[in-house]
Amino acid sequence: MTDYYQVLGIKPSASATEIKSAYRKLARKRHPDVNRGSEKAAREFALLSLAYHTLIDPQERAFHDQQLTRQRNGSSILTSDNPHAQRARNIAAQARWDRVVTQILETDRRENTARQRAVFTTVSLFLSTFFVAMIKPPLWQSFGVVGRSILAILFITGIWHLITRLREYFQHYTYKPDPIHYSITQEDKLPSQPFTRFSAYAFLIGGYGISLGIGLFLGWQAQDFFSDLTLLFRHHASTVGNAGFSPTALIVSDLVFYPPIAVLIIDTLHSLASRIDAG
């Protein structure tokens, strides 16, 4: 049988933290995505995952240690040269291998899907902020009561959708670092989330600010072009009236009002396209 301690390069007395650390280091080097989809790397990565899931589970690890001891002592029927015993071992090993590989691939697929959703929502927010700041579409001023009611409903739904998605992503991908170390002998546990809460907030606010700044700058540089582009809307908006609001107040309200609507629409279309593609 395979010695999973040798696979991970650790001692049989290794702690759970050492097992996790060794697995993460080797997984980064042998992941198929890092090795351009190599079949050899995929097999090595699957073996690493099998070794990790076996040794991290106390019951599986105890059984694995027991089999290793029997193999060294030569008293286990699992090491028998009998053809029937060999065939039974091969079937059991193959079934377990297939089960672990399937679980690993399914976990990776779900993680990639969740990561794509997070990136798509964030990019949609930045792009919608950029285009609204650049074009400044006077939709609210152009629409009547029915149109404004629809926009208001979309805005409320978009705010709820955006807050829900961001909260989900923050819980899944960020963590709060412990400000105090309780003991110098305490083992440092690496968080499962890749980013700190502060870095995520900084990225979100910084990306929003950069998108806003670039959009306003480009809109100011090409104001004649965008004025001609939205001439029809602006003519209708002047007819409907702006209810006494200043242009600056209208721009600020647009920057708050339209991006959540755009994120809602883009995310909905992306989800529908993903379901159609999966079906």
MIDOSE-1310 file (N, C-alpha, C; in nm, 2 decimals, decimal comma, always signed):
residues 279
mtdy	+0,08/-0,12/+0,00/+0,00/+0,00/+0,00/+0,09/+0,12/+0,00; +0,03/+0,24/-0,04/+0,10/+0,36/-0,05/+0,12/+0,43/+0,09; +0,24/+0,47/+0,12/+0,26/+0,54/+0,25/+0,23/+0,69/+0,22; +0,12/+0,74/+0,28/+0,08/+0,87/+0,25/+0,17/+0,97/+0,32
yqvl	+0,24/+0,93/+0,43/+0,34/+1,02/+0,49/+0,45/+1,05/+0,40; +0,49/+0,95/+0,32/+0,60/+0,98/+0,22/+0,55/+1,06/+0,11; +0,42/+1,05/+0,07/+0,36/+1,13/-0,04/+0,37/+1,27/+0,00; +0,33/+1,31/+0,12/+0,33/+1,45/+0,17/+0,47/+1,49/+0,22
gikp	+0,56/+1,40/+0,24/+0,70/+1,44/+0,29/+0,70/+1,48/+0,43; +0,62/+1,41/+0,52/+0,61/+1,44/+0,66/+0,64/+1,31/+0,74; +0,66/+1,34/+0,87/+0,68/+1,23/+0,96/+0,55/+1,16/+1,01; +0,55/+1,04/+1,05/+0,42/+0,98/+1,10/+0,37/+1,04/+1,22
sasa	+0,45/+1,12/+1,29/+0,41/+1,19/+1,41/+0,36/+1,33/+1,38; +0,35/+1,37/+1,25/+0,31/+1,51/+1,22/+0,17/+1,54/+1,27; +0,16/+1,67/+1,31/+0,03/+1,72/+1,36/-0,06/+1,76/+1,24; -0,18/+1,79/+1,27/-0,28/+1,83/+1,17/-0,23/+1,96/+1,10
teik	-0,18/+2,05/+1,17/-0,13/+2,17/+1,11/-0,01/+2,14/+1,01; +0,08/+2,05/+1,05/+0,19/+2,02/+0,96/+0,14/+1,95/+0,84; +0,04/+1,86/+0,85/-0,02/+1,80/+0,74/-0,08/+1,90/+0,64; -0,16/+1,99/+0,69/-0,22/+2,10/+0,61/-0,11/+2,18/+0,54
sayr	-0,01/+2,22/+0,61/+0,10/+2,30/+0,55/+0,17/+2,23/+0,44; +0,20/+2,10/+0,46/+0,27/+2,02/+0,36/+0,18/+2,00/+0,24; +0,06/+1,98/+0,26/-0,03/+1,96/+0,15/-0,05/+2,08/+0,06; -0,06/+2,20/+0,13/-0,08/+2,33/+0,06/+0,05/+2,36/-0,03
klar	+0,16/+2,33/+0,03/+0,29/+2,36/-0,05/+0,30/+2,28/-0,17; +0,27/+2,15/-0,15/+0,28/+2,05/-0,27/+0,17/+2,08/-0,37; +0,05/+2,11/-0,32/-0,06/+2,13/-0,41/-0,04/+2,25/-0,50; +0,02/+2,35/-0,45/+0,05/+2,47/-0,53/+0,14/+2,44/-0,64
krhp	+0,24/+2,35/-0,62/+0,34/+2,31/-0,72/+0,28/+2,21/-0,82; +0,19/+2,12/-0,78/+0,15/+2,01/-0,87/+0,00/+2,03/-0,91; -0,06/+2,14/-0,89/-0,19/+2,16/-0,94/-0,19/+2,16/-1,09; -0,29/+2,09/-1,15/-0,30/+2,08/-1,30/-0,30/+2,22/-1,37
dvnr	-0,36/+2,32/-1,31/-0,37/+2,45/-1,37/-0,23/+2,51/-1,38; -0,15/+2,49/-1,28/-0,01/+2,54/-1,28/+0,08/+2,47/-1,38; +0,05/+2,34/-1,40/+0,13/+2,26/-1,49/+0,06/+2,24/-1,63; -0,02/+2,34/-1,67/-0,08/+2,34/-1,81/-0,16/+2,22/-1,84
gsek	-0,23/+2,17/-1,74/-0,32/+2,06/-1,76/-0,25/+1,93/-1,78; -0,13/+1,91/-1,73/-0,05/+1,79/-1,75/-0,13/+1,67/-1,68; -0,13/+1,56/-1,75/-0,20/+1,44/-1,70/-0,12/+1,38/-1,58; +0,01/+1,39/-1,59/+0,09/+1,34/-1,48/+0,07/+1,43/-1,36
aare	+0,06/+1,56/-1,37/+0,04/+1,65/-1,26/-0,10/+1,63/-1,20; -0,20/+1,59/-1,29/-0,33/+1,57/-1,24/-0,33/+1,44/-1,15; -0,26/+1,34/-1,19/-0,25/+1,22/-1,11/-0,18/+1,24/-0,98; -0,07/+1,32/-0,98/+0,00/+1,35/-0,86/-0,08/+1,44/-0,77
fall	-0,16/+1,53/-0,82/-0,24/+1,61/-0,74/-0,35/+1,53/-0,68; -0,41/+1,44/-0,75/-0,51/+1,35/-0,70/-0,46/+1,26/-0,58; -0,33/+1,21/-0,60/-0,27/+1,14/-0,50/-0,24/+1,22/-0,37; -0,20/+1,34/-0,39/-0,18/+1,44/-0,28/-0,31/+1,46/-0,20
slay	-0,42/+1,48/-0,28/-0,55/+1,51/-0,22/-0,59/+1,38/-0,14; -0,57/+1,26/-0,20/-0,61/+1,14/-0,13/-0,53/+1,12/+0,00; -0,40/+1,15/-0,01/-0,32/+1,14/+0,11/-0,36/+1,24/+0,22; -0,39/+1,36/+0,18/-0,44/+1,47/+0,27/-0,57/+1,43/+0,34
htli	-0,67/+1,39/+0,26/-0,80/+1,36/+0,32/-0,79/+1,23/+0,41; -0,70/+1,15/+0,38/-0,68/+1,03/+0,46/-0,62/+1,06/+0,60; -0,51/+1,14/+0,59/-0,43/+1,17/+0,72/-0,50/+1,28/+0,80; -0,58/+1,36/+0,74/-0,64/+1,47/+0,82/-0,76/+1,42/+0,90
dpqe	-0,82/+1,30/+0,86/-0,93/+1,24/+0,93/-0,87/+1,14/+1,03; -0,91/+1,16/+1,16/-0,85/+1,07/+1,26/-0,87/+0,93/+1,24; -0,99/+0,89/+1,20/-1,03/+0,75/+1,18/-0,95/+0,69/+1,06; -0,96/+0,77/+0,95/-0,89/+0,72/+0,83/-0,74/+0,71/+0,86
rafh	-0,68/+0,80/+0,93/-0,54/+0,80/+0,96/-0,50/+0,68/+1,05; -0,59/+0,65/+1,15/-0,56/+0,53/+1,24/-0,57/+0,40/+1,16; -0,66/+0,39/+1,06/-0,67/+0,27/+0,98/-0,55/+0,26/+0,89; -0,50/+0,38/+0,83/-0,39/+0,38/+0,75/-0,26/+0,34/+0,82
dqql	-0,25/+0,39/+0,95/-0,13/+0,35/+1,03/-0,13/+0,20/+1,06; -0,25/+0,15/+1,09/-0,26/+0,01/+1,12/-0,22/-0,08/+1,00; -0,26/-0,04/+0,88/-0,23/-0,11/+0,76/-0,08/-0,10/+0,73; -0,02/+0,01/+0,76/+0,13/+0,03/+0,74/+0,20/-0,06/+0,83
trqr	+0,15/-0,07/+0,96/+0,22/-0,16/+1,06/+0,21/-0,30/+1,01; +0,09/-0,34/+0,97/+0,08/-0,48/+0,92/+0,16/-0,51/+0,80; +0,17/-0,41/+0,71/+0,26/-0,43/+0,59/+0,40/-0,45/+0,63; +0,45/-0,37/+0,73/+0,59/-0,38/+0,77/+0,62/-0,52/+0,84
ngss	+0,52/-0,56/+0,91/+0,53/-0,69/+0,98/+0,51/-0,81/+0,89; +0,45/-0,79/+0,78/+0,42/-0,90/+0,68/+0,31/-0,99/+0,72; +0,22/-0,94/+0,81/+0,11/-1,03/+0,86/-0,02/-0,99/+0,81; -0,03/-0,90/+0,71/-0,16/-0,86/+0,66/-0,19/-0,93/+0,53
ilts	-0,32/-0,97/+0,52/-0,36/-1,04/+0,40/-0,37/-0,94/+0,29; -0,36/-0,81/+0,32/-0,37/-0,71/+0,21/-0,24/-0,72/+0,12; -0,13/-0,78/+0,18/-0,01/-0,79/+0,10/+0,01/-0,93/+0,04; -0,10/-1,01/+0,04/-0,09/-1,15/-0,01/-0,07/-1,14/-0,16
dnph	+0,00/-1,25/-0,21/+0,02/-1,26/-0,36/-0,09/-1,34/-0,42; -0,19/-1,38/-0,34/-0,31/-1,45/-0,40/-0,38/-1,37/-0,51; -0,40/-1,43/-0,63/-0,47/-1,35/-0,73/-0,60/-1,29/-0,69; -0,68/-1,36/-0,61/-0,81/-1,31/-0,57/-0,79/-1,19/-0,47
aqra	-0,69/-1,20/-0,39/-0,67/-1,09/-0,29/-0,62/-0,97/-0,37; -0,53/-0,99/-0,47/-0,48/-0,88/-0,55/-0,59/-0,81/-0,62; -0,68/-0,89/-0,68/-0,80/-0,84/-0,75/-0,89/-0,76/-0,66; -0,91/-0,81/-0,54/-1,00/-0,74/-0,44/-0,93/-0,61/-0,40
rnia	-0,80/-0,61/-0,38/-0,73/-0,49/-0,34/-0,74/-0,38/-0,46; -0,72/-0,43/-0,58/-0,73/-0,34/-0,69/-0,86/-0,27/-0,71; -0,97/-0,35/-0,69/-1,10/-0,30/-0,71/-1,13/-0,20/-0,60; -1,10/-0,23/-0,47/-1,12/-0,14/-0,36/-1,04/-0,01/-0,38
aqar	-0,92/-0,02/-0,42/-0,83/+0,09/-0,44/-0,89/+0,18/-0,55; -0,93/+0,12/-0,66/-0,98/+0,19/-0,77/-1,11/+0,27/-0,74; -1,20/+0,20/-0,66/-1,32/+0,26/-0,62/-1,30/+0,38/-0,53; -1,21/+0,36/-0,44/-1,18/+0,47/-0,35/-1,11/+0,59/-0,42
wdrv	-1,02/+0,55/-0,51/-0,95/+0,65/-0,60/-1,05/+0,73/-0,68; -1,15/+0,66/-0,74/-1,25/+0,73/-0,82/-1,34/+0,82/-0,74; -1,37/+0,78/-0,62/-1,46/+0,86/-0,53/-1,39/+0,98/-0,49; -1,26/+0,97/-0,45/-1,18/+1,09/-0,41/-1,16/+1,19/-0,52
vtqi	-1,13/+1,14/-0,64/-1,10/+1,22/-0,75/-1,23/+1,30/-0,79; -1,34/+1,22/-0,79/-1,47/+1,29/-0,82/-1,51/+1,40/-0,72; -1,48/+1,37/-0,59/-1,50/+1,48/-0,49/-1,41/+1,60/-0,51; -1,29/+1,57/-0,54/-1,20/+1,68/-0,57/-1,24/+1,77/-0,69
letd	-1,27/+1,70/-0,80/-1,31/+1,77/-0,91/-1,44/+1,85/-0,89; -1,54/+1,79/-0,82/-1,66/+1,86/-0,79/-1,64/+1,98/-0,70; -1,55/+1,97/-0,60/-1,52/+2,08/-0,51/-1,45/+2,19/-0,59; -1,35/+2,16/-0,68/-1,29/+2,26/-0,76/-1,39/+2,33/-0,85
rren	-1,48/+2,25/-0,91/-1,58/+2,31/-1,00/-1,67/+2,41/-0,92; -1,71/+2,37/-0,80/-1,79/+2,47/-0,73/-1,72/+2,59/-0,68; -1,59/+2,57/-0,65/-1,51/+2,68/-0,61/-1,48/+2,78/-0,72; -1,46/+2,72/-0,84/-1,43/+2,81/-0,96/-1,56/+2,88/-1,00
tarq	-1,68/+2,82/-0,98/-1,80/+2,88/-1,02/-1,83/+3,00/-0,92; -1,80/+2,97/-0,79/-1,82/+3,08/-0,69/-1,73/+3,20/-0,71; -1,60/+3,16/-0,75/-1,50/+3,27/-0,77/-1,54/+3,35/-0,90; -1,59/+3,28/-1,00/-1,63/+3,36/-1,12/-1,75/+3,45/-1,09
ravf	-1,84/+3,40/-1,01/-1,95/+3,49/-0,97/-1,91/+3,61/-0,89; -1,81/+3,59/-0,80/-1,76/+3,71/-0,73/-1,69/+3,81/-0,82; -1,60/+3,76/-0,91/-1,53/+3,84/-1,00/-1,63/+3,91/-1,09; -1,73/+3,84/-1,14/-1,83/+3,90/-1,23/-1,91/+4,01/-1,17
ttvs	-1,95/+3,99/-1,04/-2,03/+4,09/-0,97/-1,94/+4,22/-0,95; -1,82/+4,20/-0,91/-1,73/+4,31/-0,88/-1,70/+4,39/-1,00; -1,66/+4,32/-1,11/-1,63/+4,38/-1,24/-1,76/+4,46/-1,29; -1,87/+4,40/-1,27/-2,00/+4,47/-1,32/-2,02/+4,60/-1,24
lfls	-1,99/+4,60/-1,11/-2,01/+4,72/-1,03/-1,91/+4,83/-1,08; -1,78/+4,79/-1,10/-1,68/+4,89/-1,15/-1,72/+4,94/-1,29; -1,75/+4,85/-1,38/-1,78/+4,89/-1,52/-1,91/+4,98/-1,52; -2,01/+4,94/-1,45/-2,13/+5,02/-1,45/-2,11/+5,16/-1,39
tffv	-2,03/+5,17/-1,28/-1,99/+5,30/-1,23/-1,91/+5,38/-1,33; -1,82/+5,32/-1,40/-1,74/+5,38/-1,50/-1,83/+5,44/-1,61; -1,92/+5,36/-1,67/-2,00/+5,41/-1,78/-2,10/+5,51/-1,73; -2,16/+5,50/-1,61/-2,25/+5,60/-1,57/-2,18/+5,73/-1,55
amik	-2,06/+5,73/-1,49/-1,98/+5,85/-1,47/-1,94/+5,91/-1,60; -1,92/+5,83/-1,70/-1,87/+5,89/-1,83/-1,99/+5,94/-1,91; -2,10/+5,87/-1,92/-2,21/+5,90/-2,01/-2,31/+5,99/-1,93; -2,33/+5,97/-1,80/-2,43/+6,04/-1,72/-2,57/+6,03/-1,79
pplw	-2,63/+5,91/-1,81/-2,76/+5,90/-1,88/-2,87/+5,96/-1,79; -2,95/+6,05/-1,85/-3,06/+6,12/-1,78/-3,19/+6,04/-1,79; -3,18/+5,91/-1,75/-3,30/+5,83/-1,76/-3,41/+5,87/-1,66; -3,38/+5,90/-1,54/-3,48/+5,93/-1,44/-3,55/+6,06/-1,48
qsfg	-3,48/+6,16/-1,53/-3,54/+6,28/-1,57/-3,62/+6,27/-1,70; -3,59/+6,16/-1,78/-3,66/+6,15/-1,91/-3,79/+6,07/-1,89; -3,80/+5,98/-1,79/-3,91/+5,89/-1,78/-4,03/+5,96/-1,70; -4,15/+5,91/-1,73/-4,26/+5,95/-1,66/-4,28/+5,87/-1,53
vvgr	-4,41/+5,87/-1,48/-4,43/+5,80/-1,35/-4,41/+5,65/-1,36; -4,46/+5,59/-1,47/-4,44/+5,44/-1,49/-4,29/+5,41/-1,49; -4,22/+5,48/-1,58/-4,08/+5,45/-1,59/-4,00/+5,47/-1,47; -4,03/+5,58/-1,39/-3,96/+5,60/-1,27/-4,00/+5,49/-1,16
sila	-4,12/+5,45/-1,17/-4,16/+5,34/-1,07/-4,08/+5,21/-1,10; -4,06/+5,18/-1,23/-3,99/+5,06/-1,27/-3,84/+5,08/-1,22; -3,78/+5,20/-1,25/-3,65/+5,22/-1,20/-3,63/+5,21/-1,05; -3,73/+5,26/-0,98/-3,72/+5,25/-0,83/-3,73/+5,11/-0,79
ilfi	-3,81/+5,03/-0,85/-3,82/+4,89/-0,81/-3,69/+4,81/-0,84; -3,63/+4,84/-0,96/-3,51/+4,78/-1,00/-3,39/+4,83/-0,91; -3,40/+4,95/-0,86/-3,29/+5,00/-0,77/-3,30/+4,93/-0,64; -3,42/+4,92/-0,58/-3,43/+4,85/-0,45/-3,39/+4,71/-0,46
tgiw	-3,43/+4,64/-0,57/-3,39/+4,50/-0,59/-3,24/+4,49/-0,61; -3,19/+4,59/-0,69/-3,04/+4,58/-0,71/-2,96/+4,61/-0,59; -3,01/+4,70/-0,50/-2,94/+4,72/-0,37/-2,94/+4,59/-0,29; -3,05/+4,53/-0,28/-3,06/+4,40/-0,20/-2,97/+4,30/-0,26
hlit	-2,97/+4,28/-0,39/-2,89/+4,18/-0,46/-2,74/+4,21/-0,44; -2,70/+4,34/-0,45/-2,56/+4,37/-0,44/-2,51/+4,35/-0,29; -2,59/+4,39/-0,20/-2,55/+4,37/-0,06/-2,55/+4,22/-0,02; -2,64/+4,14/-0,07/-2,64/+4,00/-0,05/-2,52/+3,93/-0,11
rlre	-2,49/+3,97/-0,23/-2,37/+3,91/-0,30/-2,24/+3,94/-0,23; -2,23/+4,07/-0,20/-2,10/+4,12/-0,13/-2,08/+4,06/+0,01; -2,19/+4,04/+0,08/-2,18/+3,98/+0,21/-2,14/+3,83/+0,20; -2,20/+3,77/+0,10/-2,16/+3,63/+0,07/-2,01/+3,61/+0,04
yfqh	-1,97/+3,70/-0,05/-1,83/+3,70/-0,09/-1,73/+3,73/+0,03; -1,77/+3,83/+0,11/-1,69/+3,86/+0,22/-1,67/+3,75/+0,32; -1,78/+3,68/+0,34/-1,78/+3,57/+0,44/-1,70/+3,45/+0,38; -1,70/+3,43/+0,25/-1,63/+3,32/+0,19/-1,48/+3,34/+0,17
ytyk	-1,45/+3,47/+0,13/-1,31/+3,49/+0,09/-1,23/+3,58/+0,18; -1,29/+3,63/+0,29/-1,21/+3,72/+0,37/-1,22/+3,67/+0,52; -1,12/+3,72/+0,60/-1,12/+3,69/+0,74/-1,07/+3,81/+0,82; -1,09/+3,81/+0,95/-1,04/+3,91/+1,03/-0,92/+3,86/+1,11
pdpi	-0,80/+3,92/+1,09/-0,69/+3,86/+1,16/-0,70/+3,89/+1,31; -0,65/+3,79/+1,39/-0,65/+3,81/+1,53/-0,55/+3,91/+1,58; -0,59/+4,02/+1,65/-0,50/+4,12/+1,69/-0,41/+4,08/+1,80; -0,44/+3,98/+1,88/-0,36/+3,94/+1,99/-0,32/+3,79/+1,98
hysi	-0,19/+3,77/+2,01/-0,15/+3,63/+2,01/-0,15/+3,58/+2,16; -0,23/+3,49/+2,19/-0,25/+3,45/+2,33/-0,14/+3,37/+2,39; -0,06/+3,31/+2,31/+0,05/+3,23/+2,36/+0,16/+3,22/+2,25; +0,29/+3,23/+2,29/+0,40/+3,23/+2,20/+0,42/+3,08/+2,16
tqed	+0,36/+2,99/+2,23/+0,38/+2,85/+2,20/+0,26/+2,79/+2,12; +0,16/+2,88/+2,10/+0,04/+2,84/+2,02/+0,07/+2,83/+1,87; +0,03/+2,72/+1,81/+0,05/+2,70/+1,67/-0,03/+2,80/+1,59; +0,04/+2,86/+1,49/-0,03/+2,95/+1,40/-0,11/+2,87/+1,30
klps	-0,24/+2,90/+1,30/-0,33/+2,83/+1,20/-0,36/+2,92/+1,09; -0,33/+2,88/+0,97/-0,35/+2,96/+0,85/-0,50/+2,96/+0,82; -0,55/+3,08/+0,79/-0,70/+3,09/+0,76/-0,73/+3,02/+0,63; -0,85/+2,97/+0,62/-0,89/+2,91/+0,49/-0,92/+3,02/+0,39
qpft	-0,96/+3,14/+0,43/-0,99/+3,25/+0,34/-0,86/+3,31/+0,29; -0,85/+3,35/+0,16/-0,73/+3,40/+0,11/-0,70/+3,55/+0,14; -0,80/+3,63/+0,17/-0,78/+3,78/+0,19/-0,83/+3,82/+0,33; -0,77/+3,93/+0,37/-0,82/+3,99/+0,50/-0,94/+4,08/+0,46
rfsa	-1,02/+4,11/+0,57/-1,14/+4,19/+0,55/-1,10/+4,33/+0,51; -0,99/+4,38/+0,56/-0,94/+4,52/+0,53/-0,90/+4,53/+0,38; -0,82/+4,43/+0,33/-0,78/+4,44/+0,19/-0,90/+4,43/+0,10; -1,00/+4,35/+0,13/-1,12/+4,34/+0,05/-1,19/+4,48/+0,04
yafl	-1,21/+4,54/+0,16/-1,27/+4,67/+0,16/-1,19/+4,77/+0,08; -1,06/+4,77/+0,10/-0,97/+4,86/+0,03/-0,98/+4,84/-0,12; -0,99/+4,71/-0,17/-1,00/+4,68/-0,31/-1,13/+4,73/-0,36; -1,24/+4,71/-0,29/-1,37/+4,75/-0,33/-1,39/+4,90/-0,34
iggy	-1,35/+4,97/-0,24/-1,35/+5,12/-0,24/-1,26/+5,18/-0,34; -1,14/+5,12/-0,35/-1,04/+5,17/-0,44/-1,08/+5,15/-0,59; -1,13/+5,03/-0,62/-1,18/+5,01/-0,75/-1,30/+5,10/-0,79; -1,39/+5,12/-0,69/-1,50/+5,21/-0,72/-1,45/+5,35/-0,75
gisl	-1,36/+5,39/-0,66/-1,31/+5,53/-0,68/-1,23/+5,55/-0,81; -1,15/+5,45/-0,85/-1,08/+5,46/-0,98/-1,18/+5,46/-1,10; -1,28/+5,37/-1,09/-1,38/+5,36/-1,20/-1,45/+5,49/-1,21; -1,49/+5,55/-1,10/-1,56/+5,68/-1,09/-1,47/+5,79/-1,15
gigl	-1,34/+5,79/-1,11/-1,25/+5,90/-1,15/-1,22/+5,89/-1,30; -1,20/+5,77/-1,35/-1,17/+5,76/-1,49/-1,29/+5,79/-1,58; -1,41/+5,75/-1,53/-1,53/+5,77/-1,60/-1,56/+5,92/-1,61; -1,55/+5,99/-1,50/-1,57/+6,14/-1,50/-1,47/+6,21/-1,59
flgw	-1,34/+6,17/-1,58/-1,24/+6,23/-1,67/-1,27/+6,21/-1,81; -1,29/+6,09/-1,85/-1,32/+6,06/-2,00/-1,45/+6,13/-2,04; -1,55/+6,13/-1,95/-1,67/+6,20/-1,99/-1,65/+6,35/-2,00; -1,57/+6,41/-1,92/-1,54/+6,55/-1,94/-1,46/+6,58/-2,06
qaqd	-1,36/+6,49/-2,10/-1,28/+6,51/-2,22/-1,37/+6,49/-2,35; -1,47/+6,41/-2,34/-1,56/+6,38/-2,46/-1,70/+6,43/-2,44; -1,71/+6,54/-2,37/-1,85/+6,58/-2,33/-1,93/+6,62/-2,45; -1,87/+6,67/-2,56/-1,94/+6,71/-2,68/-2,00/+6,58/-2,74
ffsd	-1,92/+6,47/-2,75/-1,97/+6,35/-2,81/-2,09/+6,29/-2,73; -2,07/+6,29/-2,60/-2,18/+6,23/-2,52/-2,30/+6,32/-2,51; -2,28/+6,45/-2,53/-2,39/+6,54/-2,53/-2,48/+6,51/-2,66; -2,41/+6,49/-2,77/-2,48/+6,45/-2,89/-2,55/+6,32/-2,88
ltll	-2,48/+6,23/-2,81/-2,53/+6,09/-2,80/-2,66/+6,09/-2,72; -2,67/+6,17/-2,61/-2,79/+6,17/-2,53/-2,88/+6,29/-2,55; -2,87/+6,35/-2,67/-2,94/+6,47/-2,70/-3,09/+6,44/-2,69; -3,14/+6,33/-2,74/-3,28/+6,30/-2,74/-3,33/+6,29/-2,59
frhh	-3,26/+6,22/-2,51/-3,30/+6,20/-2,37/-3,29/+6,34/-2,30; -3,19/+6,42/-2,32/-3,18/+6,54/-2,25/-3,29/+6,64/-2,30; -3,33/+6,64/-2,42/-3,44/+6,72/-2,47/-3,57/+6,68/-2,39; -3,59/+6,55/-2,38/-3,71/+6,50/-2,31/-3,70/+6,54/-2,16
astv	-3,58/+6,52/-2,11/-3,56/+6,55/-1,97/-3,59/+6,70/-1,94; -3,55/+6,79/-2,02/-3,58/+6,93/-2,00/-3,73/+6,96/-2,01; -3,80/+6,88/-2,09/-3,95/+6,89/-2,09/-4,02/+6,85/-1,97; -3,97/+6,73/-1,92/-4,03/+6,68/-1,79/-3,99/+6,76/-1,67
gnag	-3,87/+6,81/-1,67/-3,82/+6,89/-1,56/-3,74/+6,81/-1,46; -3,65/+6,88/-1,39/-3,56/+6,82/-1,30/-3,60/+6,85/-1,15; -3,72/+6,90/-1,13/-3,77/+6,92/-1,00/-3,68/+7,01/-0,91; -3,61/+7,10/-0,97/-3,53/+7,20/-0,90/-3,40/+7,15/-0,85
fspt	-3,35/+7,03/-0,89/-3,22/+6,98/-0,85/-3,11/+7,04/-0,94; -3,00/+7,06/-0,88/-2,88/+7,11/-0,95/-2,82/+7,00/-1,03; -2,74/+7,03/-1,14/-2,68/+6,93/-1,22/-2,58/+6,84/-1,13; -2,51/+6,90/-1,04/-2,42/+6,82/-0,95/-2,50/+6,72/-0,87
aliv	-2,61/+6,76/-0,81/-2,69/+6,67/-0,74/-2,75/+6,56/-0,82; -2,78/+6,59/-0,95/-2,84/+6,49/-1,04/-2,73/+6,38/-1,07; -2,60/+6,43/-1,09/-2,49/+6,34/-1,13/-2,47/+6,25/-1,01; -2,46/+6,30/-0,89/-2,44/+6,22/-0,77/-2,55/+6,12/-0,75
sdlv	-2,67/+6,16/-0,77/-2,78/+6,06/-0,76/-2,77/+5,95/-0,86; -2,73/+5,99/-0,98/-2,72/+5,89/-1,09/-2,61/+5,79/-1,05; -2,50/+5,84/-0,99/-2,39/+5,75/-0,96/-2,43/+5,65/-0,85; -2,52/+5,69/-0,77/-2,57/+5,60/-0,66/-2,69/+5,51/-0,71
fypp	-2,76/+5,56/-0,81/-2,89/+5,50/-0,85/-2,87/+5,39/-0,95; -2,79/+5,42/-1,05/-2,78/+5,32/-1,17/-2,69/+5,20/-1,15; -2,57/+5,21/-1,09/-2,48/+5,09/-1,08/-2,55/+4,97/-1,02; -2,62/+4,98/-0,91/-2,69/+4,85/-0,86/-2,79/+4,79/-0,96
iavl	-2,86/+4,88/-1,04/-2,95/+4,83/-1,14/-2,87/+4,75/-1,25; -2,76/+4,81/-1,29/-2,67/+4,75/-1,39/-2,62/+4,61/-1,34; -2,57/+4,61/-1,22/-2,52/+4,48/-1,16/-2,63/+4,38/-1,15; -2,75/+4,42/-1,12/-2,86/+4,32/-1,11/-2,89/+4,27/-1,25
iidt	-2,90/+4,35/-1,35/-2,93/+4,30/-1,48/-2,82/+4,21/-1,54; -2,69/+4,26/-1,52/-2,58/+4,18/-1,58/-2,57/+4,05/-1,50; -2,58/+4,04/-1,37/-2,57/+3,92/-1,30/-2,68/+3,82/-1,33; -2,80/+3,88/-1,35/-2,92/+3,79/-1,39/-2,89/+3,73/-1,53
lhsl	-2,85/+3,81/-1,62/-2,82/+3,75/-1,76/-2,71/+3,65/-1,75; -2,60/+3,68/-1,67/-2,49/+3,58/-1,66/-2,54/+3,45/-1,60; -2,63/+3,46/-1,50/-2,68/+3,34/-1,43/-2,76/+3,26/-1,53; -2,85/+3,33/-1,61/-2,93/+3,26/-1,71/-2,84/+3,19/-1,81
asri	-2,74/+3,26/-1,86/-2,65/+3,20/-1,96/-2,57/+3,08/-1,90; -2,53/+3,09/-1,77/-2,46/+2,98/-1,71/-2,55/+2,86/-1,70; -2,68/+2,88/-1,67/-2,77/+2,76/-1,66/-2,80/+2,70/-1,79; -2,81/+2,79/-1,89/-2,84/+2,73/-2,03/-2,72/+2,65/-2,07
dag	-2,59/+2,71/-2,05/-2,47/+2,64/-2,09/-2,46/+2,51/-2,01; -2,49/+2,51/-1,88/-2,48/+2,38/-1,80/-2,58/+2,28/-1,84; -2,70/+2,33/-1,89/-2,80/+2,23/-1,93/-2,78/+2,17/-2,07
